[in-house]
């Protein structure tokens, strides 16, 4: 399963044809030091300013670093919102400056102009405004920026406009006449060139000259400059389509998340900040188990229960994102593996594996049986048994192994007991349809369920005869089809269960089989992608919405 990485706010995928610009480069470009003058000229025309008012940097990050190097230092202060882009803290501290923070939060996300003005008594050397703000997506207005710049004429106001293409308003032209304002922009987001590290700053000639002196003379590689020029020349239509797509996704995802009981903050960026409350740790692991990576902030005060989700800008990827949220927060059914999850088989099936191996002259311990199952591709007990016999240096056909196993198991199966209480399964069945997905033969699965008195609670049983064994996702998909649902959680005790569920788009939960070594079993389940290893099945009652 390919991972959908939505944690870095990267933009659209550029066309593959863009790489042709590299093949067409004169080799002298690689031999000579890079010259960004042509790119600065193009950017200056796009922004309506003179070329001497633009400097190209190695991403917007380097522009911020240059500002901090040039304007901060010991005894100087940067005034900035909280929360905001964390690299401001990093670069300000490297420059020896101090930080003064102004809270910028709340559901409406209005820029806290009055609070900023109240802090001007600290005489900040730099005032940082990120609009749209990262990680909240909130925006400042041209009036906000102008008011601060005019109220603090000796301060440099840095407007980080990295996400401006996604916003309703571009403030560059509205503030570029102010001598103490520098606007930082990038080609890493909407233009899709994060790997090229192309940022730029727009300011007065004096500010830009100061920034040139604050860093290296050749910050951007010549191939990156060439790709940037080509993308700016040919990529305008694709940019517009991408931005339009992201804005549609932003609205649709916000509505979905609100309907699921979460709190998405209003955003004008290519991401949404989502307040999850106590659900945050579960939701992070659940999305990851379904192959979707989002940004969390476990160490940032005020954001520990928040997630930031980059909007993919792709119909298929957005559909996958929506499906992951709906599966995690609105499952339509619960699927269970049988052995080890519902049936305690340590004295029946697992004992039969060891006894069968012993009958072929191979001593096998319960620890070895557990290890073989944790290794994976272990849904069929007959196959696992034969594998252990051959690992012990003896030969055995699958037919002979199966025959001996069955003769032993049939004498041991009366030892099997139901792990959860019947009342717990009844409570779960009252909330969601239940199904069994097992590697057992159907007759044996039905025998146990009838004997345990719970067969009536399961809408379908997918058994050995119905589909290929797990970790193939086919039996899980068949269970969904039979139940008539799209979204489900699956509870199993093996890595095979976890892999099969995830490949079928079902959220996997692990339980350690009775008799298995708890730490090793839990570690194997987590490594296989379990969203959570349940201490007991009753934990599902708290997790189910």
TINU-944724 format. One line per 4 residues: number of its first residue (from 1); their letters; for each residue x, y, z of C-alpha. Coordinates in steps of 0.1 Angstrom, whole numbers. Layout:
BEGIN
NUM> A> X:Y:Z | ...
***
This chain:
BEGIN
1> XXXX> 0:0:0 | 15:34:-11 | 16:59:17 | -3:91:11
5> XXXX> 19:118:27 | -1:148:37 | 21:162:64 | 44:186:46
9> XXXX> 21:210:27 | 37:202:-6 | 19:213:-38 | 10:199:-71
13> XXXX> 30:173:-90 | 47:191:-119 | 45:175:-153 | 71:149:-162
17> XXXX> 79:169:-193 | 94:196:-170 | 124:173:-165 | 132:177:-202
21> XXXX> 145:212:-193 | 173:195:-175 | 182:173:-204 | 184:204:-226
25> XXXX> 207:223:-204 | 241:234:-217 | 268:215:-196 | 283:249:-189
29> XXXX> 254:255:-165 | 268:228:-143 | 304:240:-145 | 297:276:-138
33> XXXX> 284:292:-106 | 247:297:-108 | 232:331:-117 | 197:338:-106
37> XXXX> 194:372:-123 | 171:359:-151 | 148:343:-125 | 148:375:-104
41> XXXX> 138:395:-135 | 109:371:-142 | 97:372:-107 | 100:410:-105
45> XXXX> 78:413:-136 | 52:390:-121 | 51:410:-89 | 52:444:-106
49> XXXX> 85:456:-90 | 119:465:-102 | 145:436:-104 | 167:452:-77
53> XXXX> 138:447:-53 | 138:408:-56 | 163:383:-43 | 160:346:-50
57> XXXX> 169:323:-20 | 172:286:-12 | 135:283:-4 | 115:307:17
61> XXXX> 133:293:47 | 166:309:36 | 149:342:31 | 137:341:67
65> XXXX> 171:331:79 | 187:360:61 | 162:384:77 | 171:370:111
69> XXXX> 209:372:104 | 206:408:92 | 181:423:116 | 183:403:148
73> XXXX> 210:397:172 | 217:399:209 | 193:424:226 | 169:425:196
77> XXXX> 134:411:195 | 112:394:170 | 75:398:175 | 55:370:160
81> XXXX> 21:352:163 | 16:320:182 | 12:295:168 | 30:300:136
85> XXXX> 57:286:113 | 82:270:137 | 113:279:117 | 110:315:129
89> XXXX> 119:303:164 | 148:283:150 | 164:311:129 | 157:338:155
93> XXXX> 175:318:182 | 204:311:158 | 208:348:153 | 208:354:190
97> XXXX> 175:373:191 | 147:370:216 | 110:362:208 | 78:379:219
101> XXXX> 46:361:210 | 11:372:203 | -17:346:205 | -35:342:172
105> XXXX> -62:316:175 | -99:311:180 | -125:298:156 | -127:329:135
109> XXXX> -89:334:133 | -90:372:130 | -56:387:130 | -48:401:165
113> XXXX> -38:436:154 | -45:453:187 | -24:427:206 | 5:433:181
117> XXXX> 2:470:185 | 3:467:223 | 36:448:220 | 53:475:201
121> XXXX> 66:490:233 | 92:462:232 | 106:479:201 | 109:447:180
125> XXXX> 135:447:153 | 114:423:132 | 77:417:132 | 67:384:115
129> XXXX> 33:378:100 | 26:345:82 | -5:348:60 | -20:323:54
133> XXXX> -7:313:87 | 10:279:92 | -4:258:109 | -38:274:113
137> XXXX> -45:287:78 | -58:321:91 | -50:353:72 | -40:389:79
141> XXXX> -53:418:58 | -34:445:39 | -47:469:65 | -32:448:93
145> XXXX> 2:448:76 | 2:485:67 | -10:495:102 | 19:476:119
149> XXXX> 45:488:94 | 34:525:99 | 32:521:136 | 67:506:139
153> XXXX> 87:524:112 | 120:512:127 | 110:476:126 | 112:453:96
157> XXXX> 78:437:89 | 83:403:74 | 52:390:56 | 55:353:49
161> XXXX> 33:347:19 | 43:311:12 | 7:300:7 | -7:331:-9
165> XXXX> -17:314:-42 | -43:294:-22 | -56:325:-4 | -85:348:-13
169> XXXX> -62:379:-15 | -26:385:-25 | -12:413:-3 | 21:418:-22
173> XXXX> 11:447:-43 | -8:464:-14 | 22:465:9 | 52:466:-14
177> XXXX> 54:504:-14 | 62:503:23 | 100:507:29 | 100:485:60
181> XXXX> 81:456:46 | 96:425:30 | 74:399:14 | 87:363:13
185> XXXX> 72:339:-12 | 81:305:-27 | 77:281:-56 | 76:252:-31
189> XXXX> 39:251:-26 | 14:259:-53 | 41:257:-80 | 51:222:-69
193> XXXX> 89:228:-68 | 97:220:-31 | 126:198:-42 | 142:227:-61
197> XXXX> 143:250:-31 | 133:282:-48 | 121:310:-26 | 123:348:-30
201> XXXX> 119:380:-11 | 105:413:-23 | 114:445:-5 | 129:479:-9
205> XXXX> 163:481:-27 | 180:487:6 | 164:458:23 | 171:434:-6
209> XXXX> 208:446:-6 | 210:439:31 | 196:404:25 | 221:397:-3
213> XXXX> 249:405:21 | 235:383:48 | 240:350:30 | 260:331:4
217> XXXX> 264:345:-31 | 251:315:-50 | 223:300:-28 | 203:282:-55
221> XXXX> 217:255:-79 | 216:263:-116 | 194:233:-125 | 168:245:-100
225> XXXX> 169:280:-116 | 163:264:-150 | 133:244:-138 | 118:274:-120
229> XXXX> 120:295:-152 | 104:267:-172 | 76:262:-146 | 69:299:-144
233> XXXX> 67:301:-182 | 45:270:-188 | 28:262:-156 | 3:290:-151
237> XXXX> -27:270:-163 | -18:240:-142 | -13:263:-112 | -48:277:-116
241> XXXX> -63:242:-119 | -44:230:-89 | -55:259:-67 | -91:256:-78
245> XXXX> -90:219:-69 | -75:225:-35 | -101:251:-27 | -128:227:-35
249> XXXX> -112:200:-14 | -107:225:15 | -145:232:16 | -155:196:11
253> XXXX> -131:182:38 | -141:209:63 | -177:200:59 | -170:163:63
257> XXXX> -148:167:94 | -175:189:110 | -201:163:102 | -179:137:119
261> XXXX> -178:157:151 | -144:174:147 | -134:210:146 | -116:221:114
265> XXXX> -104:257:116 | -112:280:87 | -82:280:63 | -70:299:32
269> XXXX> -40:276:27 | -36:242:12 | -41:225:45 | -66:224:73
273> XXXX> -58:224:110 | -81:200:128 | -88:201:165 | -95:165:176
277> XXXX> -95:167:214 | -90:133:231 | -94:116:197 | -60:129:184
281> XXXX> -37:100:193 | -62:75:180 | -69:94:148 | -31:98:141
285> XXXX> -25:61:144 | -57:52:126 | -49:73:95 | -14:60:95
289> XXXX> -27:24:96 | -48:32:65 | -17:46:48 | -24:84:53
293> XXXX> 3:104:71 | -7:138:86 | 11:163:108 | 8:162:145
297> XXXX> 23:185:171 | 29:165:203 | 54:189:217 | 38:222:209
301> XXXX> 17:238:236 | -18:245:224 | -15:221:194 | -11:188:211
305> XXXX> -46:177:202 | -45:191:167 | -37:176:133 | -27:194:101
309> XXXX> -39:178:69 | -24:188:35 | -50:189:8 | -37:166:-19
313> XXXX> -51:184:-49 | -59:151:-66 | -94:136:-70 | -82:100:-64
317> XXXX> -60:110:-34 | -87:131:-19 | -111:102:-22 | -86:81:-3
321> XXXX> -83:108:24 | -120:110:28 | -123:72:30 | -97:71:57
325> XXXX> -114:96:79 | -148:80:74 | -134:45:81 | -116:57:112
329> XXXX> -145:77:126 | -177:62:111 | -172:24:106 | -202:5:93
333> XXXX> -192:-29:106 | -168:-49:128 | -149:-78:114 | -132:-104:136
337> XXXX> -106:-130:130 | -117:-161:149 | -87:-179:163 | -68:-159:189
341> XXXX> -93:-130:187 | -125:-146:197 | -115:-182:203 | -88:-192:228
345> XXXX> -69:-218:208 | -37:-221:228 | -47:-256:240 | -63:-268:208
349> XXXX> -49:-255:175 | -15:-243:188 | -11:-275:208 | -20:-295:177
353> XXXX> 7:-278:157 | 33:-288:183 | 20:-323:187 | 19:-328:149
357> XXXX> 55:-317:146 | 65:-340:174 | 48:-369:156 | 73:-363:127
361> XXXX> 102:-363:151 | 105:-325:155 | 103:-309:190 | 84:-276:188
365> XXXX> 76:-254:217 | 47:-230:221 | 71:-202:219 | 83:-214:185
369> XXXX> 46:-217:173 | 39:-182:184 | 70:-169:166 | 61:-188:134
373> XXXX> 26:-171:134 | 41:-137:141 | 64:-141:111 | 34:-139:88
377> XXXX> 19:-159:60 | 5:-181:87 | -33:-181:82 | -33:-219:75
381> XXXX> -23:-240:105 | -15:-270:83 | 10:-249:63 | 26:-235:95
385> XXXX> 30:-269:109 | 47:-283:78 | 70:-253:78 | 80:-260:114
389> XXXX> 86:-296:106 | 108:-288:77 | 127:-262:97 | 135:-290:121
393> XXXX> 151:-310:94 | 124:-335:86 | 104:-338:54 | 66:-340:53
397> XXXX> 40:-335:26 | 12:-311:32 | -13:-339:28 | 3:-360:55
401> XXXX> 7:-330:78 | -29:-320:74 | -41:-355:81 | -21:-358:113
405> XXXX> -30:-323:124 | -67:-329:120 | -67:-362:138 | -50:-345:168
409> XXXX> -70:-313:166 | -104:-329:166 | -95:-345:200 | -84:-311:214
413> XXXX> -110:-287:200 | -133:-291:230 | -107:-271:250 | -115:-240:230
417> XXXX> -133:-213:248 | -148:-179:239 | -125:-151:249 | -150:-122:252
421> XXXX> -182:-125:271 | -214:-131:251 | -228:-99:266 | -200:-79:252
425> XXXX> -205:-93:217 | -242:-86:220 | -234:-50:229 | -211:-47:199
429> XXXX> -236:-63:176 | -263:-38:187 | -240:-10:175 | -226:-25:143
433> XXXX> -231:-56:121 | -205:-82:129 | -187:-107:106 | -160:-134:109
437> XXXX> -130:-136:86 | -111:-168:93 | -87:-193:78 | -106:-222:94
441> XXXX> -127:-245:73 | -164:-234:74 | -176:-264:93 | -151:-259:121
445> XXXX> -158:-221:123 | -196:-228:125 | -190:-255:151 | -172:-232:174
449> XXXX> -196:-203:170 | -226:-225:176 | -210:-242:206 | -201:-208:221
453> XXXX> -237:-196:216 | -227:-166:194 | -234:-177:158 | -266:-156:157
457> XXXX> -245:-124:163 | -225:-126:130 | -240:-116:97 | -216:-136:77
461> XXXX> -186:-160:81 | -159:-159:54 | -140:-191:58 | -111:-210:42
465> XXXX> -132:-222:12 | -144:-187:3 | -112:-168:-6 | -74:-169:-6
469> XXXX> -59:-169:29 | -48:-137:46 | -27:-116:42 | -45:-115:9
473> XXXX> -72:-88:13 | -98:-109:-7 | -115:-125:23 | -118:-91:41
477> XXXX> -133:-75:9 | -157:-105:6 | -169:-98:41 | -176:-62:33
481> XXXX> -195:-72:2 | -216:-97:20 | -225:-72:47 | -232:-45:21
485> XXXX> -208:-20:37 | -178:0:26 | -161:9:59 | -152:-13:87
489> XXXX> -128:-21:115 | -111:-55:118 | -98:-71:150 | -72:-98:147
493> XXXX> -42:-113:165 | -17:-118:137 | 3:-96:113 | -16:-114:85
497> XXXX> -48:-99:99 | -34:-64:100 | -20:-66:64 | -52:-80:50
501> XXXX> -73:-54:66 | -52:-24:56 | -50:-37:20 | -88:-38:19
505> XXXX> -91:-3:33 | -103:-16:67 | -89:-2:99 | -69:-30:117
509> XXXX> -69:-35:154 | -46:-60:171 | -52:-82:201 | -26:-105:216
513> XXXX> -37:-141:215 | -40:-159:248 | -8:-178:255 | 13:-156:233
517> XXXX> 41:-135:247 | 24:-101:254 | 53:-78:245 | 64:-97:214
521> XXXX> 29:-101:202 | 20:-65:207 | 52:-53:190 | 45:-76:160
525> XXXX> 10:-62:156 | 22:-26:158 | 49:-32:133 | 23:-48:110
529> XXXX> 3:-16:111 | -22:-20:138 | -40:12:146 | -41:1:182
533> XXXX> -33:-30:202 | -64:-35:224 | -59:-46:259 | -93:-63:257
537> XXXX> -122:-63:232 | -143:-41:255 | -120:-12:246 | -139:-11:213
541> XXXX> -170:2:231 | -151:34:240 | -135:38:206 | -167:33:185
545> X> -184:66:177
***
